[in-house]
Amino acid sequence: MSRTSLASHSRIHCDAVQYFSMKVKSSSPSWSSGDKGSEKVSSRNKRPLPSEPRHRLNIEDIDVERETKHFSSRDNERMQRPGKGSFQVDRGNALERGHLRDDDFVKKHKGLQKQPAPFELSEGSEILFGVAPCHLALSQSRRNFLNLFLRSSLKPQRPEIQEIFVQAEACGVPVHHVKRRILDSLCEGRVHQGVCMEVSPLHYEQLDGEQKGVAESDLVGPEKQVLWLVLEGIQDPMNLGAILRTAYFLGVNKVLSSQANSCSLTPTVSKASAGTMELLEVFGVDNLPGVLQEKTAQGWQVIGTVGKTEAPEDVPIITTSEFQWSRPTILVLGNEGHGLSTEMRSLCQMMLTIPPGRILHAGIESLNVSVAAGIMLHGLCGKRT
């Protein structure tokens, strides 16, 4: 190596050492030995103080020989003369950068950025999602329809989706073909099957005088086999949707629900019911005990539901196989957690239970309310003549 190259290399080496030293001294903690004879401890082997970030560079971590040995002669010339593309160690800037922390720089986290709403929804509207709910909602026309969103795809659409498209156009509903991520955003990540629709909410029907039914004495023969389903405090939309689907399938004549402490008729309920909520009238009642008292006075029988472990002693308990049709009947289902309230239980003339097929382990002595509803309704409706 020539004397000129050696001097240039030494100058590069010194400049690089000064640059990294200034950058590190302003950020790296200094460690002093407590004892006179102890050696200086590297900060890599010490746990940093809580106020010091872990990512700061220590002088011991810099291998200057490795950082400078790859410079070529052309790099040496560029470092020596200022100008475009030259490498100049600006001590003022280096000192200023040394006082900056990592959180002084703005970082763009792509995954945490809030995506803007793809469409601005009308006030008071909601997003109905799924093939069956949207199809049945359009066919029943119990809602107002504002926009239909279909997934854009090169593949042929399902016949049901094509029918939804035809129905929407016939009703004058604007149709938008969008990407899947837009549908995911509209229904908040739920299973939409490529279809979302902006609609007005569906509310409980009001139980007026005509809807309360007739007295038992006015019914003759098979007309006496009327079955109403009363729900007290069902809060899970998936349970409510499954119950509505079962009640419609098995032929329940009317479904009543308490207004207080109960789930509303949301799009999730409609999806869980496979769209049954769109065509089945569900009546909301503020005073369920009053309705039961009125129907009892008209000659109807009220049957509650109870598990084996919580069976009352003053009310007869039967299974679905022991039930016999004799007059119009109301079946009452309680809340998922604590079942029927004390007031509702006192108005029941008998209790219906499902006997287990084995000795049950503690903590699992009961069934899910939607599963229990399916078993009991099948047992009662199966005995109709």
C-alpha positions as CSV (number, residue, x, y, z in Angstrom):
1,M,0.0,0.0,0.0
2,S,1.4,3.4,-0.9
3,R,2.1,6.1,1.7
4,T,-0.7,8.3,0.2
5,S,-3.3,5.5,0.4
6,L,-2.2,4.7,4.0
7,A,-2.7,8.3,5.0
8,S,-6.1,8.4,3.4
9,H,-7.1,5.2,5.0
10,S,-6.0,6.5,8.4
11,R,-7.9,9.7,7.9
12,I,-11.1,7.7,7.0
13,H,-10.5,5.6,10.1
14,C,-10.3,8.6,12.4
15,D,-13.3,10.4,10.9
16,A,-15.4,7.3,11.3
17,V,-14.3,6.8,14.9
18,Q,-15.2,10.4,15.7
19,Y,-18.6,10.1,14.0
20,F,-19.6,7.0,15.9
21,S,-18.1,8.3,19.2
22,M,-20.2,11.5,19.1
23,K,-23.4,9.5,18.2
24,V,-22.9,7.0,21.0
25,K,-21.6,9.3,23.8
26,S,-24.8,11.4,23.7
27,S,-27.0,8.3,24.0
28,S,-25.1,5.5,25.8
29,P,-25.0,5.4,29.6
30,S,-21.7,5.6,31.4
31,W,-20.8,3.0,33.9
32,S,-18.3,3.8,36.7
33,S,-16.8,1.1,38.9
34,G,-17.8,1.3,42.5
35,D,-14.5,-0.3,43.7
36,K,-11.0,1.0,43.1
37,G,-9.6,-2.2,41.6
38,S,-12.7,-3.2,39.5
39,E,-12.6,-3.1,35.7
40,K,-15.0,-1.1,33.5
41,V,-18.1,-3.2,32.7
42,S,-19.4,-3.2,29.2
43,S,-23.0,-1.8,28.9
44,R,-23.9,-4.9,26.8
45,N,-23.6,-7.1,29.9
46,K,-25.5,-4.7,32.1
47,R,-29.3,-4.3,32.1
48,P,-30.1,-0.7,31.0
49,L,-31.8,1.7,33.3
50,P,-35.5,2.0,33.0
51,S,-35.2,5.5,31.5
52,E,-32.7,4.4,28.8
53,P,-34.1,2.7,25.6
54,R,-32.7,-0.7,24.8
55,H,-32.0,0.1,21.2
56,R,-29.2,2.6,21.7
57,L,-25.8,1.7,20.3
58,N,-22.7,1.2,22.5
59,I,-19.2,2.1,21.4
60,E,-18.1,-1.4,22.1
61,D,-20.6,-2.7,19.5
62,I,-18.8,-0.9,16.7
63,D,-16.2,-2.6,14.7
64,V,-14.5,0.3,13.0
65,E,-12.1,-1.9,11.0
66,R,-15.1,-3.8,9.5
67,E,-17.0,-0.6,8.8
68,T,-14.1,1.0,6.9
69,K,-12.2,-1.8,5.2
70,H,-14.7,-2.1,2.3
71,F,-14.1,1.5,1.1
72,S,-12.5,1.6,-2.3
73,S,-10.1,4.1,-3.7
74,R,-13.0,5.9,-5.4
75,D,-14.7,6.2,-2.0
76,N,-11.6,7.7,-0.6
77,E,-11.5,10.4,-3.2
78,R,-15.2,11.1,-2.7
79,M,-14.7,11.5,1.0
80,Q,-11.7,13.8,0.5
81,R,-13.4,16.3,-1.8
82,P,-16.7,17.9,-0.9
83,G,-19.5,17.9,-3.4
84,K,-22.3,15.8,-4.7
85,G,-22.2,12.2,-3.3
86,S,-19.4,13.0,-0.9
87,F,-19.3,11.6,2.6
88,Q,-18.7,14.5,5.1
89,V,-18.9,14.0,8.8
90,D,-20.9,17.0,10.0
91,R,-20.0,17.2,13.7
92,G,-22.8,19.6,14.5
93,N,-25.5,17.4,12.9
94,A,-24.0,14.3,14.5
95,L,-24.2,15.9,17.9
96,E,-27.8,17.0,17.3
97,R,-28.8,13.6,16.1
98,G,-27.1,12.0,19.1
99,H,-29.6,13.8,21.4
100,L,-32.7,12.5,19.5
101,R,-34.6,9.5,20.8
102,D,-36.1,6.8,18.6
103,D,-39.6,8.0,19.5
104,D,-38.8,11.5,18.1
105,F,-39.3,10.1,14.6
106,V,-42.7,9.5,13.2
107,K,-43.3,5.9,12.3
108,K,-45.9,4.7,9.9
109,H,-47.6,1.5,11.1
110,K,-49.6,0.3,8.1
111,G,-51.5,-2.3,10.0
112,L,-52.6,0.2,12.8
113,Q,-53.9,2.9,10.4
114,K,-57.6,3.3,10.6
115,Q,-59.2,2.7,7.2
116,P,-61.7,5.3,6.2
117,A,-65.3,4.2,5.8
118,P,-65.8,3.0,2.2
119,F,-69.4,4.3,2.1
120,E,-71.2,6.8,4.3
121,L,-74.2,5.1,5.8
122,S,-77.5,6.9,6.4
123,E,-78.3,7.8,10.0
124,G,-80.3,5.1,11.7
125,S,-79.6,2.4,9.1
126,E,-77.9,-0.9,9.6
127,I,-76.0,-3.5,7.5
128,L,-77.8,-6.7,6.8
129,F,-75.5,-9.5,5.7
130,G,-75.7,-13.0,4.3
131,V,-77.5,-14.5,1.4
132,A,-80.6,-15.8,3.2
133,P,-81.3,-12.6,5.3
134,C,-80.9,-10.3,2.3
135,H,-83.0,-12.5,0.0
136,L,-85.9,-12.9,2.4
137,A,-85.8,-9.2,3.4
138,L,-86.2,-8.2,-0.2
139,S,-89.0,-10.7,-0.7
140,Q,-91.0,-9.7,2.4
141,S,-90.5,-5.9,2.1
142,R,-90.8,-5.2,5.8
143,R,-87.7,-2.9,5.7
144,N,-86.6,0.1,3.7
145,F,-83.7,-0.7,1.3
146,L,-81.0,1.9,0.7
147,N,-78.0,0.1,-0.9
148,L,-77.0,-3.4,-2.0
149,F,-73.3,-4.4,-2.0
150,L,-72.2,-7.4,-3.9
151,R,-68.7,-8.8,-4.1
152,S,-67.1,-8.2,-7.5
153,S,-65.8,-11.5,-8.9
154,L,-64.8,-12.9,-12.3
155,K,-66.4,-16.2,-11.4
156,P,-70.1,-16.8,-12.0
157,Q,-72.3,-15.7,-9.1
158,R,-74.4,-18.1,-7.1
159,P,-78.0,-18.4,-8.3
160,E,-79.2,-16.9,-5.0
161,I,-77.0,-13.9,-5.4
162,Q,-78.2,-13.4,-9.0
163,E,-81.8,-13.5,-7.7
164,I,-80.9,-10.9,-5.0
165,F,-79.5,-8.7,-7.8
166,V,-82.7,-9.0,-9.8
167,Q,-84.9,-8.3,-6.8
168,A,-82.9,-5.2,-5.9
169,E,-83.1,-3.8,-9.4
170,A,-86.8,-4.4,-9.4
171,C,-87.2,-2.5,-6.2
172,G,-85.0,0.3,-7.4
173,V,-82.2,-0.3,-4.9
174,P,-78.8,1.0,-5.9
175,V,-76.4,-1.9,-6.5
176,H,-72.6,-1.6,-5.9
177,H,-70.0,-4.2,-6.9
178,V,-67.2,-3.9,-4.4
179,K,-64.1,-5.8,-3.2
180,R,-64.3,-8.3,-0.4
181,R,-62.5,-6.0,2.0
182,I,-65.2,-3.4,1.6
183,L,-67.8,-6.0,2.6
184,D,-65.7,-7.1,5.5
185,S,-65.6,-3.5,6.7
186,L,-69.3,-3.0,6.3
187,C,-70.3,-6.0,8.4
188,E,-67.4,-5.7,10.8
189,G,-65.7,-8.9,9.8
190,R,-68.8,-11.2,10.0
191,V,-69.6,-13.9,7.5
192,H,-71.4,-12.0,4.7
193,Q,-71.2,-14.6,1.8
194,G,-70.5,-11.8,-0.6
195,V,-73.7,-9.9,0.1
196,C,-74.4,-6.9,2.3
197,M,-77.4,-4.5,2.2
198,E,-78.0,-1.2,3.9
199,V,-81.5,-1.3,5.4
200,S,-83.7,0.2,8.0
201,P,-83.9,-1.6,11.4
202,L,-86.6,-4.3,12.1
203,H,-88.4,-3.8,15.4
204,Y,-90.6,-5.9,17.6
205,E,-94.3,-6.0,16.7
206,Q,-96.8,-4.6,19.2
207,L,-99.2,-7.0,20.8
208,D,-102.6,-5.3,20.6
209,G,-106.0,-6.6,21.5
210,E,-106.6,-8.5,18.3
211,Q,-103.1,-10.1,18.4
212,K,-103.7,-11.5,22.0
213,G,-105.8,-14.4,20.6
214,V,-109.1,-15.8,21.6
215,A,-110.4,-17.7,24.6
216,E,-110.0,-21.4,24.8
217,S,-113.8,-21.9,24.8
218,D,-114.0,-20.3,21.3
219,L,-111.6,-23.0,19.8
220,V,-112.8,-26.3,18.6
221,G,-110.9,-29.6,17.9
222,P,-107.5,-29.1,16.3
223,E,-107.8,-25.3,16.8
224,K,-107.2,-26.0,20.5
225,Q,-103.6,-27.1,19.6
226,V,-102.3,-23.5,19.5
227,L,-98.8,-23.0,20.7
228,W,-97.2,-19.8,21.7
229,L,-93.6,-19.4,22.6
230,V,-92.7,-16.8,25.3
231,L,-89.0,-15.7,25.7
232,E,-88.0,-14.0,28.9
233,G,-84.6,-12.2,28.8
234,I,-82.9,-14.0,25.9
235,Q,-79.8,-11.8,25.5
236,D,-77.5,-13.7,23.1
237,P,-78.4,-12.9,19.4
238,M,-77.1,-16.3,18.3
239,N,-79.5,-18.0,20.7
240,L,-82.4,-15.8,19.7
241,G,-81.8,-16.4,16.0
242,A,-81.6,-20.2,16.5
243,I,-84.8,-20.2,18.6
244,L,-86.7,-18.2,15.9
245,R,-85.6,-20.6,13.2
246,T,-86.7,-23.6,15.2
247,A,-90.0,-22.1,16.1
248,Y,-90.8,-21.2,12.5
249,F,-89.8,-24.7,11.3
250,L,-91.9,-26.6,13.9
251,G,-95.0,-24.5,13.5
252,V,-95.2,-22.3,16.6
253,N,-98.2,-19.9,16.1
254,K,-96.7,-16.9,17.8
255,V,-93.5,-15.7,19.4
256,L,-93.4,-13.2,22.3
257,S,-90.4,-11.7,23.9
258,S,-89.8,-9.4,26.9
259,Q,-88.7,-5.9,25.8
260,A,-86.5,-5.4,28.9
261,N,-83.2,-7.3,29.2
262,S,-83.6,-9.0,25.8
263,C,-81.7,-8.9,22.6
264,S,-83.0,-6.6,19.8
265,L,-83.8,-7.9,16.3
266,T,-80.3,-7.2,15.0
267,P,-78.7,-8.3,11.7
268,T,-76.8,-10.9,13.7
269,V,-80.1,-12.4,14.9
270,S,-81.3,-12.5,11.3
271,K,-78.2,-14.2,10.1
272,A,-78.4,-16.8,13.0
273,S,-82.0,-17.5,12.1
274,A,-81.0,-18.0,8.4
275,G,-83.3,-15.1,7.5
276,T,-86.3,-16.4,9.4
277,M,-86.5,-13.2,11.4
278,E,-87.4,-11.4,8.2
279,L,-90.7,-13.2,7.7
280,L,-91.7,-14.3,11.3
281,E,-93.4,-11.7,13.4
282,V,-91.9,-11.4,16.8
283,F,-93.9,-9.5,19.4
284,G,-92.3,-7.4,22.1
285,V,-94.1,-7.2,25.4
286,D,-93.4,-4.9,28.4
287,N,-95.5,-6.9,30.8
288,L,-95.1,-10.6,30.2
289,P,-96.7,-11.6,33.6
290,G,-99.8,-9.7,32.7
291,V,-100.1,-11.5,29.4
292,L,-99.8,-14.9,31.1
293,Q,-102.4,-14.0,33.7
294,E,-104.8,-12.9,30.9
295,K,-104.3,-16.1,28.9
296,T,-104.7,-18.2,32.0
297,A,-108.0,-16.6,32.7
298,Q,-109.1,-17.4,29.1
299,G,-108.4,-21.1,29.7
300,W,-104.9,-21.4,28.3
301,Q,-102.3,-23.5,30.0
302,V,-98.8,-22.1,30.8
303,I,-95.8,-24.4,30.9
304,G,-92.4,-23.4,32.1
305,T,-89.1,-25.0,31.6
306,V,-86.7,-26.1,34.3
307,G,-83.7,-28.4,34.9
308,K,-83.6,-31.3,37.2
309,T,-81.4,-29.6,39.7
310,E,-83.7,-26.6,40.1
311,A,-87.1,-28.3,40.0
312,P,-89.7,-26.7,42.2
313,E,-91.7,-28.9,44.7
314,D,-95.1,-27.2,44.4
315,V,-95.5,-27.5,40.6
316,P,-95.9,-30.7,38.6
317,I,-92.9,-31.7,36.4
318,I,-93.4,-33.6,33.2
319,T,-91.3,-34.6,30.2
320,T,-92.3,-34.0,26.5
321,S,-93.3,-37.7,26.2
322,E,-95.8,-37.2,29.1
323,F,-97.4,-34.1,27.6
324,Q,-100.9,-34.3,26.2
325,W,-102.7,-31.7,24.1
326,S,-106.0,-30.6,25.8
327,R,-106.1,-26.8,25.3
328,P,-104.0,-23.9,23.9
329,T,-100.6,-23.8,25.4
330,I,-97.9,-21.3,26.1
331,L,-94.3,-22.5,26.5
332,V,-92.0,-20.1,28.5
333,L,-88.2,-20.1,28.2
334,G,-86.0,-18.1,30.5
335,N,-82.7,-16.4,30.5
336,E,-79.5,-18.2,29.5
337,G,-77.9,-17.7,32.9
338,H,-80.6,-17.8,35.6
339,G,-83.6,-19.2,33.8
340,L,-87.1,-18.0,34.6
341,S,-87.7,-15.2,37.1
342,T,-89.6,-16.0,40.3
343,E,-92.7,-14.1,39.1
344,M,-92.9,-15.9,35.8
345,R,-92.3,-19.3,37.4
346,S,-95.2,-18.7,39.8
347,L,-97.6,-18.3,36.9
348,C,-96.7,-21.7,35.3
349,Q,-99.1,-24.5,35.9
350,M,-96.5,-27.2,35.2
351,M,-92.9,-27.5,34.3
352,L,-91.3,-29.2,31.3
353,T,-87.9,-30.8,31.7
354,I,-85.5,-32.8,29.5
355,P,-84.2,-35.9,31.3
356,P,-80.5,-36.6,30.8
357,G,-79.2,-39.8,29.4
358,R,-76.4,-40.2,31.9
359,I,-75.2,-39.0,35.3
360,L,-74.0,-35.5,34.6
361,H,-70.8,-33.9,35.8
362,A,-71.1,-30.8,38.0
363,G,-71.3,-27.6,36.0
364,I,-73.0,-29.1,32.9
365,E,-76.4,-30.1,34.2
366,S,-78.3,-28.1,31.6
367,L,-78.5,-27.5,27.8
368,N,-78.0,-24.3,25.8
369,V,-81.4,-22.5,25.7
370,S,-81.7,-22.8,21.9
371,V,-80.9,-26.5,22.0
372,A,-83.5,-27.0,24.8
373,A,-86.0,-25.0,22.9
374,G,-85.6,-27.3,19.8
375,I,-86.0,-30.5,21.9
376,M,-89.1,-29.2,23.7
377,L,-90.8,-27.7,20.8
378,H,-90.3,-30.9,18.7
379,G,-91.8,-32.9,21.6
380,L,-94.9,-30.7,21.8
381,C,-95.5,-30.0,18.2
382,G,-94.9,-33.7,17.3
383,K,-98.0,-34.6,19.3
384,R,-100.4,-32.5,17.3
385,T,-103.2,-34.3,15.5
